[in-house]
Amino acid sequence: MRMLPVGSLPDDYVDKIKQYRASLSSFIVWLGLNKDVKDMIKNYSTHVSIDDPEMEYQACLMGDIERSGFTVTIYDNLFKGYSRPGCSTVSVMSLCGYEYWRRFESDYKKGLKESYLKEKQRWTKILIRKAEDYVIPGLSSMIDVVESATPLTNWFFTRNHEGAIYGYDESIDNSFLSRIDNRTPVKGLYLASAWGNPGGGYSGVLRSGYNTYSHIIEDLADFLK
């Protein structure tokens, strides 16, 4: 909204947008393994809940990685030949609020990352340990390559506010049929992202782009009549 001239949007639309919150972000660890684990683990995606859903959600918001649930994905079980023979590619992901990482934001944006990298490494080790304890026995002994991403990483590469991975939070007043319209009150200005309709996720963003394209074609046809 800051890019638009003052008064371009109706007050009620501005008030509605201001009530929306950014969604959760994520902490992800990617692992390159020197062992083929598809015979050990049959599922391509396994979610592990440590506590009840409400407690896990609060743990995500507070940055309590020890108590947060997590998902392990084995890409070779989804796509044959994803990794070279005898190897595996795995990710371990936990949803994460941005507030915990806000303390590092200012220095991170200045390129001062010593404290940030220490905490990133600590979280990486915790998620690897949890994945080893609950899903892949002996995981730590198989690792050749490790890379991880924090909410600040998500912000850096996408510029999504607070590293949000689903755009606006899927609240009762902004989800499914009540999700914000991709047509805005400004003629010719459309939304086409996780922040629009129908929302976040790969399929959601693809559908958002498709729907917005349809809106543009419809509006262009009306304009040319």
Secondary structure by P-SEA (a helix, b strand, c coil): ccccccccccaaaaaaaaaccccccbbbbbbbccccccccccccbbbbbcccaaaaaaaaaaccccccccccccccccccccccccbbbbbbbbbbbccccccaaaaaaacccaaaaaaaaaaaaaaaaaaaacccccccccccccccccaaaaaaaccccccccccccccccccccccccccccccccccccccccccccaaaaaaaaaaaaaaaaaaaaaaac
